[in-house]
């Protein structure tokens, strides 16, 4: 690979693709790229690095002297540039393959995996290392407030990577995390997700077994000792395994937990820590980050200072504004378990407040019927829940679609108050007419939800207020 100097990135404006493209340019390689949507801030960032960008996908975008085409995860057969790479018999690779060869080989790679909490735990771990002066490289599927960007590569011996079990590319259906050469793996939890590529929980467990199979003998896996699926996957693993959790059977036990409205405190293996985040789920995330940081060589004082100064991740229970005593919160939760934990955390953060959840079923899994019952139970844990129209529902087979009308009815049957409203304006009108001072409105989506956060804040500033 050392003789390859010219790289073209198809799908360059993704967070990880753009960061890696810029890092390759910085290292002296010639980089070009294209994407369906070339717009700020990523377009400005890439152009400021001297990278030539083209909007839209066309065969002619790939320069004649290109050595390697990097094909993004969102690119499928039929894309003109993917077809051109095949027709011209060019060397093509996935982003994880490129990372493996140019950024990860020979380094101490700390990979954070699991169905939930990957982004927050990886952000915590990267911050702990940076705060302690280790200057890690990192690639995280979100925007950590402390770090200022989701991906950054350094000359440090450490890399922190959010390890996604999703497939790598249209030509490589292995999980992305199998390319990351892990010395240390965190497995937060294992549940069924990604119904578009996995048929069962057993298939997901197999991917995690394969991940543990490539951790070296001198490495370590930290697993959730309270999660039966994690324990099952780790049984017989060839690497050292440490269980972390609340159960007495865990090798590294979380104890003495105290939840306050603006922070949580706990001990891990007898050492006391505190963080400015609420909820059991964030305590678990912090415990995993602390365990991995200790493996990397940080002492308790360094870990304690890092956790205390951690500022969270954008779109994870982020307060977007407060109007007339009504708070609007942005959160990424889009799986029944994550929704349940989000509600629990918000109740601890805002004790006594009436909690609204506005849920957009947008992921490939939540648009399907697989979690029809589980979503109802999770959403009913809020006081009021509104389910929006389902984006791109035509892409899901009719027999496999989530039924939002039934979901709203089931929320009410479970003891909550559920509504199905098909338009953003309708949702804003309902909330504006019904919300009261002291209420908390949590917007749960892994997309933009039509800019509903600001629309709510604007409407609440002038709209009526009466009981539901």
ZILIN-V196441 format. One line per field, one symbol per residue. ss: DSSP state (@ for helix, = for strand, . for the rest). burial: + if it has 9 or more other C-alpha atoms within 8 Angstrom, else -. A space follows every 50 residues. Layout:
ss = ???
burial = ???
//
This chain:
ss = .....=====....@@@@@@@@@@@@...======......@@@@@@@.. .====...@@@......====........@@@@@@@@...====@@@@@@ @@@@...======....@@@@@@@@@@@@@@.....===....=...... ==.....=====....===..====@@@@..======............. @@@@@@@@@@@@.......=====...@@@@@@@......=====..... .=========..======..=====....@@@@@@@@@@@@@@@@....@ @@@@@@@@....=....======..======....@@@@@@@@@@@@@@. ....=====........=@@@@@@@@@@@....====.....@@@..@@@ =..@@@@@@@@@@....===...@@@@@@@@@@@.....=====....@@ @@@@@@@@@@@@......
burial = -----++++++++-+++++++++++---+++++++--+---++++++-+- +-+++-+-+-++---++++++++-++--+++++++----+-+++++++++ --++--+++++++++-++++++++++++++++-++++++++-+++----+ +++--+-+++++++++++++---+++++-+++++++++++-++++--+-- +-++++++++++++++--+++++++++-+++-++--+-++++++++---+ -++++-+-+++-++++++---++++++++-++++++++++++++---+-- -+++++++-+-+++-+++++-++-++++++++++++-+++++++++++++ --+-++++++++-+++++++++--++++++++++++++++-----+---+ ++-+--++++++-+-++++++--+-++++-++++++-+++++++++---- -++-+++-++----+---
//
